[in-house]
């Protein structure tokens, strides 16, 4: 017999967008939007532990850059990826834009997000606030609601602006939904916007992580990426190599 899953509700709030809940199950805490739509999972003993392949895939996107100093997170959630990047990368300046004001508060209070002096959190719509954000070496797009990806994931102007806000040599990392054929949502739009010059990493949760360089002259250094991931593995506590092997050119 399997052990019964015992859920404990630690917090529940309602805002103009709906419900936000924090649940605890054994050694994990979950941030949920709406009716049991899981947004984030945190291992309470180590909030920088990335439980899911899609977050590990986004970390791989960060490792495409040899030495990033700045990062911009569009969508914070519980902050596990932000926490991991602050811990494992040589970042000096990190900004996060989160739509819902209760999310950062709950992340700090219940999900283990550190009040790191390098991290600046702004509350508001990323589509409106992007133009006032600093340029960055890494930009992460993860704008999900209780019904799926936010409008930014298919908004040509917004996605174009994200790439344009990258510093030279920077990388845009997008957590995109996958369609039934395994391609990223909006594949035709993405191919046109980024001139087919990006890479895809499909993950088992049904997402495709997009790795988009700052410009057409910039390539993905697979040997360098592999070496950085290997070097980091003992500190992470897991290997990223199987995911790196799944990276493919834009389809």
C-alpha positions in Angstrom: 0.0 0.0 0.0 1.2 3.5 -0.7 1.2 6.0 2.0 -1.8 8.3 2.0 -1.1 11.8 0.7 -1.9 14.2 3.5 -2.3 17.8 2.4 -2.1 20.7 4.7 -3.3 24.2 3.6 -0.8 26.7 4.9 -2.2 29.8 3.3 -5.1 30.8 1.0 -5.7 34.3 -0.4 -8.0 35.7 -3.1 -7.2 38.6 -5.4 -8.6 40.1 -8.6 -7.2 37.1 -10.6 -8.6 34.4 -8.4 -7.3 32.0 -5.7 -3.7 31.4 -4.5 -3.0 28.5 -2.1 0.1 27.2 -0.4 -0.1 23.4 0.4 2.3 21.2 2.3 2.6 17.5 1.5 5.4 15.7 3.4 8.7 17.4 2.6 7.2 19.6 -0.2 5.3 22.8 -0.5 3.2 23.7 -3.5 2.0 27.1 -4.8 -1.3 26.6 -6.6 -3.5 29.0 -8.6 -7.2 28.5 -9.0 -8.6 25.0 -8.4 -5.5 22.9 -7.8 -3.4 24.2 -10.7 0.1 23.7 -9.5 2.5 26.5 -10.3 5.5 25.7 -8.2 7.0 22.9 -6.0 9.5 23.5 -3.3 11.6 20.9 -1.4 11.5 22.6 2.0 14.9 21.3 3.1 16.5 23.1 0.1 14.4 25.7 -1.7 17.0 25.9 -4.4 16.4 22.3 -5.4 14.7 22.1 -8.8 12.2 19.2 -8.6 10.8 19.4 -12.1 12.5 19.0 -15.5 11.1 22.2 -16.9 12.9 24.2 -14.2 16.1 22.2 -14.7 15.7 22.9 -18.4 15.4 26.7 -17.7 18.6 26.4 -15.6 20.3 24.8 -18.6 19.3 28.0 -20.5 21.1 30.0 -17.9 24.2 27.9 -18.3 24.3 28.7 -22.0 25.9 31.9 -20.8 29.5 31.4 -19.6 29.4 34.1 -16.8 26.1 35.9 -16.4 26.1 38.9 -14.1 22.4 40.0 -14.5 19.1 38.3 -14.8 15.5 39.3 -15.3 12.6 36.9 -14.3 9.3 37.6 -15.9 7.0 35.7 -13.6 8.3 34.7 -10.1 6.1 31.9 -8.8 7.5 30.4 -5.7 11.0 31.6 -6.8 12.7 28.2 -7.0 14.4 28.9 -10.3 15.4 32.4 -9.1 16.8 30.9 -5.9 18.8 28.3 -7.8 20.2 30.9 -10.2 21.2 33.2 -7.2 22.9 30.2 -5.5 24.7 28.6 -8.5 25.4 31.5 -10.9 27.8 34.5 -10.5 24.9 36.9 -10.6 25.2 40.4 -9.1 21.9 42.0 -10.1 18.6 40.2 -10.4 15.1 41.6 -11.1 11.8 39.8 -11.0 8.5 41.1 -12.2 5.4 39.3 -10.8 1.8 40.2 -11.6 0.2 39.3 -8.3 1.3 41.1 -5.1 0.6 38.1 -2.8 2.9 35.8 -4.8 6.2 37.3 -3.7 4.9 37.6 -0.1 3.9 34.0 0.0 7.1 32.9 -1.6 9.2 34.6 1.1 6.9 33.6 3.9 6.2 29.9 3.0 8.3 28.8 0.1 11.8 29.6 1.3 12.6 32.5 -1.1 15.5 34.4 0.4 15.5 38.1 1.0 18.7 38.3 -1.1 20.1 41.9 -1.5 20.8 41.1 -5.1 17.1 40.5 -5.8 14.7 43.3 -6.6 11.0 42.3 -7.0 8.5 44.5 -8.8 4.8 43.9 -8.8 2.9 44.5 -12.1 2.3 43.2 -15.6 5.5 42.1 -17.3 4.1 43.2 -20.7 3.8 46.8 -19.4 6.9 46.9 -17.2 9.4 45.2 -19.5 10.4 48.5 -21.1 11.4 50.0 -17.8 13.5 47.0 -16.8 17.3 47.0 -17.0 18.9 45.0 -19.8 20.2 41.6 -18.7 22.5 38.7 -19.6 19.6 36.3 -18.9 15.9 36.8 -19.3 13.4 34.2 -18.2 9.7 34.2 -19.4 7.4 32.0 -17.3 4.0 33.8 -17.3 1.4 31.2 -16.4 -2.1 31.6 -15.0 -4.5 29.0 -13.7 -5.6 28.3 -17.3 -2.2 28.1 -19.0 0.4 30.4 -20.5 -0.2 34.1 -20.3 -0.8 36.2 -23.4 2.9 37.2 -23.5 3.9 33.7 -24.6 2.3 34.4 -28.0 2.7 38.2 -28.2 5.1 39.1 -31.1 6.0 42.6 -29.8 6.6 41.4 -26.3 8.8 38.4 -27.2 10.7 40.7 -29.6 11.3 43.2 -26.8 12.5 40.4 -24.5 15.2 39.5 -27.0 16.1 43.2 -27.6 16.6 43.7 -23.8 19.4 41.1 -23.7 22.9 42.3 -23.3 25.4 41.2 -26.1 26.0 37.4 -25.6 22.8 37.1 -23.6 20.1 34.4 -23.6 16.3 34.5 -23.5 14.8 31.4 -21.9 11.1 30.8 -22.4 9.0 28.1 -20.7 6.6 27.4 -23.6 3.7 25.0 -23.7 4.0 22.1 -26.2 1.3 21.2 -28.6 0.2 17.6 -29.3 2.8 17.2 -32.0 5.6 18.1 -29.5 6.3 21.5 -31.0 6.2 24.7 -28.9 3.0 26.7 -28.8 3.1 29.3 -31.5 5.9 27.5 -33.4 5.3 29.4 -36.7 5.3 32.8 -34.9 8.5 31.9 -33.1 10.3 30.7 -36.2 9.4 34.0 -38.0 10.3 36.2 -35.0 13.6 34.6 -34.2 14.5 33.5 -37.8 14.7 29.9 -36.7 17.9 30.8 -34.7 17.1 29.2 -31.4 17.1 25.8 -29.7 14.3 23.7 -28.1 14.5 21.5 -25.1 11.3 19.3 -24.7 10.7 18.1 -21.1 8.4 15.5 -19.7 5.9 17.9 -18.1 4.7 18.7 -21.5 6.6 21.9 -22.0 9.3 23.0 -24.4 12.1 25.3 -23.1 13.2 27.7 -25.8 16.8 28.9 -25.8 17.1 32.2 -27.8 20.4 34.0 -28.2 20.6 37.8 -28.3 21.4 37.9 -32.1 21.9 35.8 -35.2 25.7 35.8 -34.9 25.6 34.0 -31.5 25.7 30.2 -31.4 25.1 27.6 -28.7 28.4 26.4 -27.3 27.4 22.8 -26.6 30.8 21.7 -25.3 30.9 24.8 -23.0 27.4 24.2 -21.8 28.1 20.5 -21.1 31.3 21.3 -19.2 29.5 24.0 -17.0 26.7 21.6 -16.2 29.2 18.8 -15.3 31.1 21.1 -13.0 27.9 22.2 -11.3 26.4 18.7 -10.9 28.0 17.9 -7.5 26.6 21.1 -6.0 23.2 20.7 -7.6 22.8 17.1 -6.4 21.7 15.9 -9.9 22.9 15.7 -13.4 21.6 17.8 -16.3 23.3 15.7 -19.0 20.2 13.8 -20.1 18.3 17.0 -20.6 21.2 18.6 -22.5 21.2 15.6 -24.9 17.6 16.4 -25.7 18.3 19.9 -27.0 17.5 20.3 -30.7 17.6 23.1 -33.2 14.3 25.0 -33.8 11.7 22.8 -35.5 
